Amino acid sequence: MEPIAPPSNDGEGTVLSTVRALRYLLVDDSPVIRLVLRGGLEKEGIDPANIVEAGEGTAAFRAFGAVRPQVVFMDLTLVEEGGARSKGARAPRPEGGEQVARRMMAADPRVRIVVCTGASIDDPRVQLLVRLGAFYVLLKPVQSSHLRSLLTLLEMDLRSAAPVREVPDRPGRAAPSPAPSQGRARRATR
């Protein structure tokens, strides 16, 4: 196998390469977070036509089936459409982003799920998705340097025959080993 060259950079902060041609699905119930992610991807040279958004789980899975994105940014807690709280009503039951992500990974094992969360890396839902093969954990608030690192890692992963994935590690704590058929996730740190 020939060596993998690092992704090139055009000097203006944009990643040149395969990642530009990918289709992206941004799933978050916050329009502000979707706007931040979209802006960051566009700043890195991703064509806006290759970015689709969904604000809740049902719409996300519909968009996933229609668009077939290669990369999905997935928030962990989603509220179903029409789930707004009315006076005196119970709060809507959030649909876990992990449930939608699991369905997406089952439908297309090649999809790269980026867990985008304000929760701790130690959150059981985050750890579950890591064990199931999530590609990356991007902590909120999203920073442009972390998004650029993610895109660089994604480029390397796409260029290599073997996935370039790592389990989050912390000093003094052993990282769990995934099953041989499962990928590992890398996280961005604050």
SVG drawing of the C-alpha trace seen along z (x, -y; Angstrom):
<svg xmlns="http://www.w3.org/2000/svg" viewBox="-53 -32 57 41">
<polyline fill="none" stroke="black" stroke-width="0.4" points="0.0,0.0 1.4,-3.4 1.8,-6.0 -1.0,-8.4 -0.1,-12.0 -1.7,-14.4 -4.6,-16.4 -3.5,-19.5 -4.5,-23.0 -5.0,-25.9 -3.5,-28.4 -6.9,-29.9 -8.0,-27.4 -10.0,-25.1 -9.4,-21.4 -8.8,-20.4 -9.8,-16.9 -12.3,-14.2 -14.2,-15.7 -15.4,-18.5 -17.4,-16.1 -19.1,-14.3 -22.7,-14.8 -23.3,-16.0 -26.4,-15.8 -26.6,-18.1 -29.0,-16.9 -29.7,-19.1 -32.9,-20.6 -31.1,-23.9 -31.1,-26.0 -28.2,-28.0 -26.0,-24.8 -26.9,-23.8 -26.0,-27.3 -22.6,-27.1 -21.9,-23.7 -23.0,-24.7 -20.9,-27.9 -17.8,-26.0 -18.2,-23.4 -18.7,-26.1 -15.6,-27.9 -13.6,-24.7 -14.7,-24.6 -17.7,-22.2 -20.2,-23.1 -23.5,-24.3 -25.4,-22.1 -23.8,-19.1 -25.1,-20.0 -28.6,-19.0 -30.2,-19.8 -32.8,-18.2 -34.1,-19.4 -35.6,-16.2 -35.2,-12.4 -38.0,-11.5 -36.9,-14.3 -33.3,-13.2 -34.0,-9.6 -36.1,-10.7 -33.3,-13.0 -30.8,-10.2 -32.8,-7.9 -33.2,-10.5 -29.8,-12.1 -27.6,-9.2 -25.0,-11.4 -21.5,-9.9 -21.2,-12.1 -23.9,-12.8 -23.4,-15.3 -25.8,-13.9 -26.9,-15.7 -27.8,-13.2 -31.1,-14.7 -33.8,-15.4 -37.4,-16.4 -39.9,-15.1 -41.7,-17.5 -44.8,-18.9 -43.4,-18.1 -43.7,-21.7 -44.9,-21.9 -48.4,-23.3 -49.5,-24.8 -50.1,-22.1 -48.9,-19.3 -46.0,-17.0 -42.7,-17.7 -42.2,-15.9 -40.2,-12.7 -36.9,-13.4 -35.9,-10.9 -32.3,-10.0 -29.9,-11.0 -28.2,-7.7 -31.3,-5.8 -31.4,-7.6 -27.6,-7.2 -28.0,-3.4 -30.7,-3.1 -28.5,-5.0 -25.4,-2.9 -27.6,0.2 -28.9,-1.1 -25.5,-2.1 -22.5,-0.7 -20.1,-3.0 -21.7,-6.2 -19.5,-8.3 -21.5,-9.5 -20.1,-12.5 -21.6,-12.7 -22.0,-16.5 -22.8,-17.1 -22.6,-19.3 -22.6,-16.3 -19.4,-14.8 -17.3,-12.4 -18.2,-10.0 -21.9,-10.3 -23.2,-6.7 -25.0,-7.7 -21.7,-9.0 -19.9,-5.9 -22.5,-3.6 -22.1,-5.3 -18.4,-5.1 -18.7,-1.3 -21.1,-1.0 -18.6,-2.7 -19.2,-6.5 -16.4,-8.1 -15.8,-11.2 -17.1,-13.0 -17.3,-16.8 -17.9,-18.7 -20.1,-21.8 -19.4,-24.6 -18.0,-23.7 -14.7,-25.3 -13.3,-25.8 -10.0,-24.2 -11.8,-21.0 -14.0,-21.0 -10.9,-21.3 -9.2,-18.4 -12.3,-16.3 -12.2,-17.0 -8.5,-16.2 -9.1,-12.9 -12.0,-12.2 -9.8,-12.8 -7.2,-10.4 -9.8,-7.8 -11.2,-8.0 -7.7,-7.8 -6.7,-4.8 -7.7,-1.2 -8.0,-0.8 -10.1,-3.2 -8.2,-5.9 -10.2,-5.8 -9.2,-6.1 -11.1,-5.7 -11.0,-8.7 -8.3,-8.3 -7.7,-10.0 -4.7,-9.9 -5.0,-7.1 -7.8,-5.4 -7.6,-2.5 -9.5,-3.0 -12.1,-0.3 -11.3,1.9 -14.0,2.2 -15.0,5.4 -12.9,6.2 -15.7,5.1 -16.4,1.8 -14.5,-1.4 -13.2,-3.6 -14.0,-7.3 -11.7,-10.2 -12.8,-13.2 -12.0,-16.8 -11.1,-18.3 -11.7,-21.7"/>
</svg>
